[in-house]
Amino acid sequence: MEELKKWLFRTKDGDFVTFQRPNLAIILAAAGYGVSYLSGGDLANAFEFVGRAALIFWALMELIQGVNNSRKLLGVLGLLLAVISV
């Protein structure tokens, strides 16, 4: 169990990172999906597009530049969510 925790949360520098403040891309994704949910018609479609694009961008950035393996796994899950929900 200890090895799994190290693999998931240890950075390249040896630090343990379990939480990071949200970055702009994930905030934009949440806002886009939120406005899409609360509105209708073309406006909802436009904001859903913005939310999905921001989610894909965030997920790719986490997958490529995530500080540890748990962040990279979140990137994979974000990409799956964006693709499955099409």
Rosetta blueprint (number, residue, H / E / L):
1 M L
2 E H
3 E H
4 L H
5 K H
6 K H
7 W H
8 L H
9 F H
10 R E
11 T L
12 K L
13 D L
14 G L
15 D L
16 F E
17 V L
18 T L
19 F L
20 Q L
21 R L
22 P L
23 N L
24 L H
25 A H
26 I H
27 I H
28 L H
29 A H
30 A H
31 A H
32 G H
33 Y H
34 G H
35 V H
36 S H
37 Y H
38 L H
39 S L
40 G L
41 G H
42 D H
43 L H
44 A H
45 N H
46 A H
47 F H
48 E H
49 F H
50 V H
51 G H
52 R H
53 A H
54 A H
55 L H
56 I H
57 F H
58 W H
59 A H
60 L H
61 M H
62 E H
63 L H
64 I H
65 Q H
66 G L
67 V L
68 N L
69 N H
70 S H
71 R H
72 K H
73 L H
74 L H
75 G H
76 V H
77 L H
78 G H
79 L H
80 L H
81 L H
82 A H
83 V H
84 I H
85 S L
86 V L
